[in-house]
Amino acid sequence: MYHSKISGLGYYVPENVVTNDDLSKIMDTNDAWIQERTGIKERRHVVRGEDTTTSMGVKAAEIAIQRANIAKEDIDFVIFATLSPDYYFPGPGVLVQRDLGLRTVGALDVRNQCSGFVYALSIADQYIKTGMYKNILIIGSEVHSTGLDMTDRGRGVSVIFGDGAGAAVLSREEDVTKGILSTHLHSEGQHAEELALIAPGMGKRWITDVIADNDPNDESYYPYMNGQFVFKNAVVRFSEVINEGLQANNLQVSDINMLVPHQANLRISQFIQQKFQLSDDQVYNNIMNYGNTTAASIPIALTEAWEKGKIKSGDLVVLAAFGSGFTWGSAIIRW
C-alpha cells in the first residue's frame, strides 16, 4: 500500500472585484447587512469572454504542477470538482486534459458541490494508495456569477457566492508518516432540496417543457437555499466529521495546527472555531475576500495559507466541508 501527499498547490481568481457597495447599487442591500450575516466584504466575478470554469481551473493547475516540480507528462489522472461546468456535457475534466496538453489520461468529474474538493481528494488518495496512479491533478473551480439572481428577489443567496479556482497535485509519498492520513465522506439526500438549483433538470421536467414555458418568473433556474436550516446542519456535521477524522488517527483537537474549512459563511467557521477552542492562528478563513467559491474554496484557502507560511512541514492540517446534498467530509493531513 502506497501513501499520498499534496506536492503542489495553486489558485486563480478573476481580477474583477465586486464589493458589497457594488452590489448595493443593483439590489436592496448594503455592506453592513452582508458582513453581519456572512462576513463577506468582496468577491470576484468573471468578465464575459475572459474566464470560464475550465480556463480558471487550467490556470490554477499550471501553478500547482510547476510547484509540484513535475512535468505535465507526469500527470496520470485528472479529477475536476465543480457545480458550474462550462457545458451540460461533457464535463470540464476532459477540457482540462485538452487545454493543458496532457497525455490521454483519464478524467473524472465530481459533482459534490461544496464538498467536491474533499471528495476529489479522497478519490485521488485511494487511486494512489493502490498503486494505480502516481501523480493526480485535482481541481476545484466555479463560475457562480453568471447564474445568480442579481435582483432584490435573489439577494439572500447572490451576495454570498464568488468565482475562482484552486488546484492540487497529489503524488506518491514513501514516508507513511506524512501526507493524507485519512478521509471521511458522508451524505444525507433527504435534505437535497434545501440547497439546490432545480432547473434546467431532466427529471420531473422535460427540456421541451422548459423551453415552451419560457417563464421569466420561474425561480427554479436560480439557486435556492434554506439558510437557517443549512447553518444548523452545517455546524453539527462539521464538528462530527472533524472529530471522526481525529479519532480515526488517535489524535486530539490540540494536535491541529491548521483547520481549513470550506468557506461557506464566516459565522459557521467562527462557531466551529469556538466549539473546538482553536486560536485564530489555527483556522484559516478568506471568505471575506472571495465569498463562497464552493468546490474551489478549500484549495484556494489551503494555497493561501501555505503561501503565507501558516502551514509548515510536519503540521497537522484538517480540511472540512459541508454543502448541498447534503454532503460533508474531512481530510486529515500530516504536511
C-alpha positions in Angstrom: 0.0 0.0 0.0 1.4 3.4 -1.0 0.8 6.7 0.6 -0.1 10.1 -1.0 0.8 13.7 -0.3 0.0 17.1 -1.7 3.1 18.0 -3.7 1.8 21.2 -5.4 -0.8 23.9 -4.9 -2.2 26.8 -6.9 -5.2 29.0 -7.3 -6.6 31.6 -9.6 -9.3 34.2 -9.2 -10.6 36.8 -11.7 -9.3 40.3 -11.5 -12.8 41.8 -11.4 -13.5 42.7 -7.7 -17.2 43.1 -6.7 -17.6 44.8 -3.3 -20.7 44.9 -1.2 -21.1 48.5 -2.1 -21.1 47.5 -5.8 -24.0 45.0 -5.1 -25.9 47.7 -3.2 -26.2 49.6 -6.5 -28.2 46.8 -8.2 -30.2 45.3 -5.3 -31.6 46.4 -1.9 -28.6 45.5 0.3 -25.7 47.1 2.0 -22.2 46.4 3.3 -23.2 46.1 6.9 -26.1 43.7 6.2 -23.9 41.4 4.1 -21.0 41.4 6.6 -23.2 40.8 9.6 -24.8 37.7 8.0 -21.9 36.3 6.1 -18.6 38.0 6.9 -18.0 38.7 3.2 -16.6 42.1 2.1 -16.0 41.4 -1.6 -15.8 38.6 -4.1 -14.6 38.0 -7.7 -16.8 37.8 -10.7 -15.7 36.7 -14.2 -15.9 39.1 -17.1 -17.7 37.9 -20.1 -15.4 36.4 -22.7 -12.4 36.2 -20.3 -12.7 33.3 -17.8 -14.7 30.1 -17.6 -14.8 27.3 -15.1 -12.3 25.3 -17.2 -10.0 28.2 -18.0 -9.6 29.2 -14.4 -9.0 25.6 -13.4 -6.3 25.3 -16.1 -4.6 28.5 -14.7 -4.7 27.1 -11.1 -3.5 23.7 -12.3 -0.4 25.1 -14.2 0.8 26.7 -10.9 0.2 23.6 -8.9 2.0 21.4 -11.5 5.0 23.8 -11.5 5.2 23.8 -7.7 5.0 20.0 -7.6 8.2 20.1 -9.7 6.9 17.7 -12.3 6.1 17.9 -16.0 2.6 17.8 -17.5 3.6 14.4 -18.9 3.8 13.1 -15.4 0.1 13.6 -14.6 -1.6 10.3 -14.6 -5.2 11.3 -14.0 -7.5 14.4 -13.7 -10.3 14.9 -11.2 -12.4 18.1 -11.6 -14.8 19.1 -8.9 -17.5 21.7 -9.8 -21.2 22.5 -9.8 -20.8 25.0 -12.7 -19.3 23.2 -15.7 -18.8 25.0 -19.0 -21.2 22.6 -20.7 -24.1 20.4 -19.5 -21.9 17.7 -21.0 -19.1 16.8 -21.4 -17.6 17.8 -18.1 -14.6 20.1 -17.6 -12.2 17.2 -16.8 -11.7 16.4 -20.4 -11.4 20.1 -21.3 -8.5 20.4 -18.9 -6.8 17.4 -20.4 -7.1 19.1 -23.8 -6.2 22.6 -22.8 -3.2 21.6 -20.7 -2.0 19.3 -23.4 -1.9 16.2 -21.2 -1.5 12.7 -22.4 -4.7 10.8 -23.0 -5.1 10.2 -19.3 -8.4 9.5 -17.6 -10.6 12.5 -16.5 -13.3 12.3 -13.8 -15.8 15.0 -12.9 -17.1 15.2 -9.3 -20.5 16.8 -8.6 -20.5 17.2 -4.8 -20.7 21.0 -4.7 -19.2 22.5 -1.5 -17.7 19.1 -0.5 -16.4 18.5 -4.0 -12.7 19.1 -3.3 -12.6 16.8 -0.3 -14.4 14.1 -2.2 -12.0 14.5 -5.1 -9.0 14.4 -2.7 -10.4 11.2 -1.2 -10.8 9.6 -4.6 -7.3 10.5 -5.7 -5.9 9.2 -2.4 -7.4 5.8 -3.0 -6.0 5.6 -6.5 -2.5 6.4 -5.3 -2.7 4.1 -2.3 -3.5 1.1 -4.6 -0.6 2.0 -6.9 -2.8 2.7 -9.9 -1.5 6.3 -10.3 1.5 8.3 -9.2 0.5 11.9 -9.8 -3.1 13.1 -9.9 -4.3 16.6 -10.7 -7.2 17.7 -8.6 -9.1 20.9 -9.5 -12.0 22.8 -7.8 -13.4 25.6 -10.0 -16.6 27.6 -10.0 -18.3 30.3 -12.0 -21.3 31.3 -10.0 -21.8 34.9 -11.1 -23.3 34.1 -14.5 -26.2 32.1 -12.9 -27.2 34.2 -9.9 -30.4 36.3 -9.5 -28.9 39.7 -9.1 -32.2 41.3 -8.0 -33.8 42.0 -4.7 -35.5 38.6 -5.0 -32.2 36.8 -5.0 -30.1 38.9 -2.7 -30.1 36.4 0.2 -28.1 33.9 -2.0 -26.4 36.0 -4.7 -24.4 38.1 -2.3 -22.7 35.0 -0.9 -21.1 33.4 -4.0 -17.9 34.2 -5.9 -15.9 32.8 -8.8 -12.4 31.2 -8.6 -10.4 28.0 -8.9 -7.9 26.1 -6.8 -5.8 23.0 -7.7 -3.6 20.5 -6.1 -1.3 17.7 -7.3 -1.5 14.6 -5.2 1.6 12.4 -5.5 3.0 9.1 -4.2 4.8 9.5 -0.9 7.2 6.9 0.5 7.2 8.3 4.1 4.0 6.8 5.5 4.1 9.3 8.4 3.3 12.2 6.0 0.6 13.0 3.6 -3.1 12.1 3.6 -3.7 10.1 6.8 -7.4 9.6 6.2 -10.5 11.0 4.6 -14.1 10.7 5.7 -17.2 11.2 3.5 -20.9 11.4 4.2 -24.2 12.3 2.6 -27.9 12.8 3.6 -30.1 13.1 0.5 -33.3 13.7 2.3 -32.3 17.4 2.5 -31.3 17.7 -1.1 -33.9 20.4 -2.0 -32.9 22.6 1.0 -29.8 23.8 -1.0 -30.3 23.2 -4.7 -30.7 24.5 -8.2 -33.6 22.6 -9.8 -33.6 23.7 -13.4 -32.7 23.0 -16.1 -33.1 19.4 -15.0 -34.1 16.3 -16.9 -36.0 14.5 -14.2 -39.5 15.9 -13.5 -39.5 18.4 -16.3 -38.6 17.6 -19.9 -36.4 20.1 -21.7 -39.2 20.7 -24.2 -41.5 21.8 -21.3 -38.8 24.2 -20.0 -38.4 25.8 -23.4 -42.2 26.0 -24.0 -42.8 27.7 -20.6 -40.2 30.4 -21.1 -41.4 31.9 -17.8 -39.4 34.9 -16.5 -40.8 34.3 -13.0 -39.6 30.7 -12.9 -37.2 30.8 -9.9 -36.1 27.2 -10.4 -33.3 28.5 -12.6 -31.6 30.2 -9.6 -30.0 28.6 -6.6 -32.3 28.1 -3.6 -31.0 27.9 0.0 -32.9 27.5 3.3 -30.2 29.4 5.1 -31.1 28.8 8.7 -31.6 25.1 8.1 -28.3 24.8 6.3 -26.5 26.6 9.0 -27.9 24.4 11.8 -26.9 21.2 9.9 -23.5 22.5 8.9 -22.3 23.3 12.4 -23.3 19.8 13.6 -21.8 17.9 10.6 -18.6 20.0 10.6 -18.0 19.0 14.2 -18.8 15.4 13.7 -16.6 14.8 10.7 -13.6 16.7 12.2 -13.9 14.5 15.3 -14.3 11.4 13.2 -11.1 12.1 11.4 -9.1 12.9 14.6 -10.4 9.7 16.3 -9.5 7.6 13.3 -5.9 8.7 13.7 -5.8 8.7 17.5 -5.4 12.5 17.5 -6.8 15.3 19.7 -8.1 18.7 18.8 -5.0 20.1 20.4 -2.9 18.4 17.7 -4.4 20.5 15.0 -2.0 23.1 13.6 -4.3 24.3 10.8 -8.0 23.9 10.1 -9.1 24.9 6.6 -12.9 24.8 6.5 -15.0 25.2 3.4 -15.6 29.0 3.1 -19.4 28.8 3.3 -20.1 31.5 5.9 -17.7 33.2 8.3 -20.3 32.7 11.1 -20.1 28.9 10.6 -16.3 28.9 10.7 -16.3 31.1 13.8 -18.8 28.7 15.5 -16.6 25.7 14.8 -13.5 27.6 16.0 -15.1 28.5 19.3 -16.5 25.0 19.8 -13.1 23.4 19.3 -11.4 26.3 21.2 -9.0 26.9 18.4 -6.9 30.1 18.1 -7.0 32.5 15.1 -3.7 31.0 14.1 -5.2 27.5 13.9 -8.0 28.4 11.5 -7.7 29.9 8.0 -10.5 32.0 6.6 -10.6 34.1 3.4 -14.3 34.2 2.7 -14.2 37.9 3.4 -12.2 38.4 0.2 -13.6 35.8 -2.2 -17.1 34.8 -0.9 -18.2 31.2 -1.2 -16.5 29.6 -4.2 -17.9 26.2 -3.5 -15.6 23.4 -4.7 -12.8 26.0 -5.1 -13.0 27.4 -1.6 -10.8 24.8 0.2 -8.0 24.7 -2.4 -7.9 28.5 -2.6 -7.7 28.8 1.2 -5.2 26.0 1.5 -3.0 27.5 -1.1 -3.1 30.9 0.5 -2.4 29.6 4.0 0.6 27.6 2.6 1.9 30.6 0.6 1.7 32.8 3.8 3.8 30.3 5.7 1.0 29.3 8.0 1.4 25.6 7.1 4.8 24.0 7.7 6.4 20.6 7.3 5.1 18.2 10.0 1.9 20.3 10.7 -1.4 18.5 11.2 -3.8 20.1 8.6 -7.5 19.3 8.7 -9.8 20.1 5.8 -13.6 20.0 6.4 -16.6 20.8 4.2 -20.3 20.7 4.2 -22.8 21.6 1.5 -25.5 20.8 -0.9 -26.7 17.3 -1.0 -26.4 17.4 1.9 -22.8 16.1 1.7 -19.9 16.6 4.1 -16.4 15.3 4.6 -13.0 15.8 6.1 -9.3 15.1 5.3 -6.6 14.6 7.9 -3.2 15.5 6.5 0.4 15.4 8.0 2.2 18.1 6.0 
